[in-house]
Amino acid sequence: MAKRDYYEILGVSKDADAGALKSAYRRMAMKYHPDKNQGDAEAEARFKEVNEAYEVLKDDQKRAAYDRFGHEAFDQAGGFGGGGAGGAGFGGFTDIFEEMFGDFMGGGRRGGQQQRGADLRYNLEISLEDAFKGRQVEVKVPSSVVCSACDGSGAEEGAKPKTCPTCHGAGKIRAQQGFFTIERTCPTCQGQGTFIDNPCKLCNGTGRESKEKTLSVNVPKGVEDGTRIRLSGEGEAGLRGSPPGDLYIFISVAPHRIFQREGANIFCRVPLNMADATLGAEIEVPTVDGGRAKVKVPPGAQTGQQFRLRNKGMSVLQSAGRGDMYIEMLIETPVNLTKRQKELLEEFRKAGQGRSTSPESEGFFSKVKEFWDDLTE
């Protein structure tokens, strides 16, 4: 009897992506699983058919061959029963179970593998100046380190780990359940394959002890808020001499009292009194490197007007370049005037009548007048 089309078996189109294939396979495999259809020969045949189809279509090379030659691409390789397209039998279904249930189906830690130590996270706040210049920072990290008494072996001096009698050193045990062979981590040795009958008294056989580590962290210049620095092997020590995890330093840059940062550029809002804004002035502003820069403000400066200082911004990470600095004007209205100052301003206002000295306000109120005139028509 001719074989059914693999795409038809899974109920997907020929342009289905990997995610759609996996989803369809999961649905069909669950539907025809022998444990749910005990004694149903047709369901068992469908289950094998579904596995065969997924074994081919999940592999890009096999799928390309199938798309071009159909079932003939695998006939000489032995088909489903041999070592070709479906030779793995239930490999695809195991993949799904590994994803769903972890090491219940052997998808977690394999027997005899070392248990790598956990990764650690440390949040480090630095100033904007430190981010500009870079610096060496010492951090203290609570962690698990290799036991000083047993040097990580987990055993008292002279004692040695023994082969686990439950799994015979494999670190995993197998049990037959109906249609499947179930594989799980050995409960006696926790997947190590060995056990210690005379554990170290300091670490209770774990091979590690709690201790605060002091590390020197190189913060590069130009580092940005949210940058992550990885220190390989500086995480928690692994069990019984297993490899350590990594330490991740997460950088946050504290807000600055004068500057605002956007990428490699620096922004600084500078208040300017009305007289200097009107007549023009030369002002001195600070820069992020601790220096000073002179800015020539032309007569008639307005609030929001910006002046660009090239190469006065932040350092650029892994580069010799720098960003720019932008000075933004904030024109300040005078307060707490003396009687004489008020008189002078009054004279200024009278002298300006009939002349265009405030084009923005004159333009605005001209539009307002037109608006009101239109409403009365």
C-alpha positions, 0 to 999 in steps of 0.5 A, a space after each residue: 500500500 502506498 505511503 501517505 504524504 508526510 505533510 498530510 499525516 501531520 495536517 500541515 502545509 508544505 511551507 510550514 515552519 519548524 514551530 508549526 511542524 512541532 506543534 502539529 506533531 505534538 498534537 497528533 502524537 498525543 492523540 494516537 499515543 498507545 497509552 491513551 489507545 491501549 489495544 487499538 492497533 490502528 492508533 498504534 499504526 497511526 502513531 508510528 506513521 506520525 513519528 516517521 513523518 516528523 522524523 523526516 520533516 524536522 530535519 532540513 536535509 531530509 525534508 529537502 530530499 523528501 520535497 524533491 523525491 518523495 518517499 523514494 528518497 528513503 526507500 533504499 535506506 530502509 524506510 521507517 523500519 531501517 536506518 533511514 528516515 524513521 530509523 530512530 523510531 520514537 526520537 521525535 516523540 522523545 524530543 517533545 517529552 524532553 522539552 515538556 518533562 525535562 529529565 523524566 524522559 532523559 532530556 535533563 542531565 545525562 548520567 555521569 555528567 558533572 553538575 555545573 555550578 549556578 551562575 550568579 548576578 551582581 548589580 553594580 551602580 557607577 557614576 557617569 564620570 566612571 562610565 566616561 573614564 572607566 575604572 577598576 571596581 572591587 566587588 564582594 559577592 556571596 557565593 559557594 566556593 570549593 571546599 577548603 577541607 576536601 578540595 572539592 571532592 566531598 570526601 574526608 581525607 583518605 576516603 574516595 567516592 564509590 560506584 553507586 549500587 543503584 545505577 552502577 555508575 551510570 547516573 541514571 536508571 531505566 524502567 520499561 513502561 508499556 510502549 516506552 523505556 523510561 529513563 530518569 536521574 538516579 535518586 541515590 547519587 543524583 546523577 553523579 554515578 558515585 556516592 560518598 560514604 564518608 563525607 567531608 564534615 565541613 561541606 557535608 559531602 557537597 564539595 563546596 562551602 559558602 564564602 564571600 569572594 572579593 573580585 576586581 571588575 574592569 569597567 570599560 570606558 563608554 559603558 552604558 546603562 544595562 551593560 552586562 559583563 561576564 566573568 567566566 568561572 566566578 559563579 558558584 562552585 559545582 558539586 564535588 569538583 564540577 565546573 563553576 558557573 559564571 558571574 554576570 555583572 549588570 551595570 547601571 549608571 546613576 543619574 547625574 546632577 548636571 548632565 543627561 546622557 543619550 548614547 554617546 551624547 551629553 545634554 546640559 540645560 544652561 539657564 541664561 538671564 534675560 539680558 545676556 540672552 537679549 544682548 548676547 554673551 560668552 558663557 563657560 560650561 562644564 564638560 563630562 571630562 572635568 574640563 570647561 568649555 566656552 560657548 558664545 551665545 548670539 544676541 536674541 537667544 531663545 529657550 530651547 536653542 541648542 549649541 553643539 560642542 563636537 567631541 565633548 560627549 561620552 567615550 564610545 565603548 571599544 573606541 577612541 572616539 567621543 560623542 558630542 555635547 549639546 548645550 540647551 538654553 533656558 532663558 530665565 525671567 528675572 524675579 525680585 526686581 528693585 524699584 529701579 529695575 522695574 522702572 527700566 523695564 517699563 521704559 523698555 516696554 514703552 520704547 518697544 511699542 510699535 517695533 517688532 522686538 518679540 516676533 514669537 509673541 506678536 505672531 501668536 497673538 496675531 493668529 489669536 486675533 484672526 481666530 476671534 475675528 473669524 468667530 464673530 463673522 
